[in-house]
């Protein structure tokens, strides 16, 4: 499994600089850094982007065909703070399994399973599985500022939203496309709209701002700590800052592996009931 922590990963570009590789070796290494077929290319800065393809590219980069990762969730409120260590298995947009590896006595061992549009929780202390009503997708997960929908990737930006480019904005010394996403008429979405800033150089998200149905800003998600994992650039840290002052939740990946072969029962209810 690829480890992201502590600078243990050297990018392929740096490895090439430090070695006396031949031109042939360099060309082969460059090919390994290119996205495989099916991933829309990052448009040049001079291009007017195909915004739907750009949003699809972001989802494919962040999700992969499948992935396994370990991350730390840090929750901060005005009155308390805590952290949880989580392991996540995912396959495309429709399947995800999340397990609490380390937390408080009540949280450790809890699991959340998503199969298409349905979600179940495994409660180890009660020894039972509870199906989550669809109306709770927008509720907080474990007291954090991430929702159930966030953690299991229930909403697809590419499939559930119409998108358009509203312009270009500077952010942190870089230029970013300002993309506005509005829910499609038949999509069941808790947000009135989402506004993204996407780095024009890397085509990675910088921020996502979530507005409620009344047009009020509800929260902002910030992407940072971009690292190279195989051929991808990947934001290893995501931070949610809600409108409520003094709250913040971040998740930081310490391990991540993409496009892995998962056992057939990874996303089964039987495995969830076994708590493993």
Buried (B, 14 or more C-beta within 10 A) or exposed (E): EBEBBEEEBEEBEEEBEEEEBEEEEEEEBEEEBEBEEEBBEBBEEEEEBBBBBBBBBBBBBBBBBBBBBBBBBBBBBEEEEBEBBBBBBBBBBBBBBBBBBEBEEEBBBBBBBBBEEEBBBBBBEEEEBEEBEEEEBBEBBBEBBBBBBBBBBBBBBBEBBBBEBEEEEEEEEEEBBBBBBBBEEEEEBBBBBBBBBBBBEBBBBBBBBBBBEEEEEBBBBBBBBBBBBBBBBBBBBBBBBBEEEEBBBBBBBBBBBBEBEBEEEBBBBEBBBEBE
